[in-house]
Amino acid sequence: MTLGATVKEFWEGNDEWISALVTMALAFVLAYLVDRAFQRRAERLARSLVRGDVSRETATRLRFVRRFIYATILLIGLAIALSQFSGVNRIAASILASGVVAAAIIGFAARQTLANFVAGVMLAITQPIRVGDWVTFEDHYGVVEDVRLNYTILRTAGEQRVLIPNEKLASGVMKNDTLKVDSVGLEVDVWIPAGADATRAVEVLREEGDVAVAETVPWGTRLAIGGGPVPPPDRGPGEAALRARCHARLREEGLLEGFGGPGRS
């Protein structure tokens, strides 16, 4: 058997797989090239329009559009690759014949993915968060590192990455410290015993910032102290230092004697 006959036999036996693999490879290459070109051109155009650095809003939208284009090219490539198989064509014809049932089944199976995608589109348009914002979501506090098609990446102060589904983020309650300004005020709570002079405690802590009696319960009084604005990455250490200074001042004045903490008599 000649080499040409061997190649022909191999092609005839695997032509569908070869065509599909080549199609997907070309789709990945095309998606990568378009993504790189879009990133360079879009950022250059944005900088020329604003004559400076790209804003957080623009950077977030550009990232989302880039990933949407990338995913669209790959999906088209996948569809073309699957069309190389004759069996898939027959299945597709059967599905089209019962389109309503197929649409219902596919929609039900992919409802969570579609919900996250739609929520991602809404986040990119309405901009309640942007790349670079410092936000609190549930028990997590950190900077928005990326807004992707289905989820958002939050980087905490400890360099951990928290992946939040976009649907959950869009429907939940979130606190954005840098939506309007680039600094955040310090907020701490300090408890004093029930028998301590709350008015005196407020006077003692005046030098640390704004002080108010926030709560009074049988076992003590909670004071809320607000400090000056700091960059978001310094919020944790700043609040810890402020809390320590407040406790030191109250202890010097004898306002913490005999106090066991909230919930203790």
CORNORBEL-V561162 format. One line per field, one symbol per residue. burial: # if it has 9 or more other ideal C-beta (glycine too) atoms within 8 Angstrom, else .. Layout:
burial=???
This chain:
burial=.....#....#...##.####.##.###.##..##..##..##..##..#...#.#.##############.##.###.######..##..#..#......#....#......###########..#.###.###.#..#####..##########.....#.####.##...#.###....###########..#.#.###.##..##.#.#...#.#########..#.#..#..##..##.###.###.#.##..#......
